[in-house]
Structure formats: C-alpha cells, structure tokens
C-alpha cells in the first residue's frame, strides 16, 4: 500500500482503489496534495482556471456564485466525502462558482491532467465519476426545489433540521452560517431570517446562545419544515 494513501473511510481512495491497478494507483497517491483552510478562507475562486480535482476530506464548505453587485447566492453546502469541484471540472476550463470554508477544512487535491489521463485509460472509473457527478447535481436540484416550495418559516426550519440531522447529528450545534448566509441559501432577506429565528425562540422551538442553536422541540420544527 502506498503510504500516501492514508485517508480512512475515504470515498476518493475507494473510488480509485476499486478501479485502478497498482501502477495507476501509485500515480494518484503520489500526486495527491492535502491543503488546510481556516474558516472563512476561499478554497476556489469563481473564474479561476481549473487545475486540480478537489475533494473535501474534513470540514464544511459552501459553494456559491456572486452577481455583478457582489451579492452571493449559495448553491449548496458540501460535507466530507464530497467532491467540491465536480460541478465545473469536466465541462469548463474555469470555475463557475466559488468555494469557501465554513469551518476549518482539509481538501485532497489531484492534478486535473492526471485525473483526465486516468479517465482516458479506464472506462469504469469514468462511469463511476459520472455517477457521482449526477448524484451531486440531483442533490442540488432537489434541495433547491424543496426549499423554494416552502414559505419563510418552513425554509428556515428545513435548514436547521438539515444541520441537525445531516451535518452535525445533534439537536445542539454551532450554526456554521451567518444570518446573512442563511438568507442567501434559502432565498430570503436577512431580516426575515432574524425575525423567524426570534419567533422560533419565542415559541419555545429553539434555544439560541449566540451561534449555538439548540432545537428544543424537534416535532414542532419538523412540522413547520414539512408544512410551512
């Protein structure tokens, strides 16, 4: 086993190990570079040249676009085991979105030239990557539709439950988004997000301590997310 391939439970490692023989696996492992990003730092900048295949090993990041006025629209939030570069990496030579760390994060990076070379030599690897790309796109589309069919309270409730059940696996967590970022993600104004959180706290659904959120009544929050 190449000592460069050390990440445990790593979908990137599994993807390549299942589809490459040893000499190509060595190429992938030897070319892998890990990079650390503190919370708030930009990982990928919209419009920059795509030179690496980037995979999130640990942490939490947001993918977003900026309009001409500088206003951001969050596309999705990526967790460990996600490929944060998949939306543009094979369709364009430059990124169509930016990626920044919501919390301290580590990425695994491979040279795009090496990845394209491996794909040209291995049809099964290419098919599996296409499958992963399709699942990423499906998730983004379905999440966007699910959020936008809800009213204001339902959108905020949906987002809080997403963090509790999918990201932190706890009903008490430190919210990784600012109120402004929450608004950008669910398509609301910042004022509406602040007002909705205040209403949830007043109704005993949430307890809020700065950035820490405690869901005090999950049944009520789930009902709002489902029907709000």
Buried (B, 14 or more C-beta within 10 A) or exposed (E): EEEBBEBEEBBBBEBBBEBBEEEBBBBBBEBBEBEEBEBEEEBBEBEEEBEBBBBBBBBBBBBBBEEEEEEBEBBBBBBBBBBBBBBBBBEEEEBBBBBBBBBBBBBBBBBBEBBBEBBEEBEEBBEBBEEBBEEBEEEBEEBBEBBEEBEBBBBBBBBBBBBBBEBBEEBEBEBBBEBEBBBBBBBBEBEBBBBBBEBBBEEEBBBEEEEEBEBBBBEBBBBBBEEB
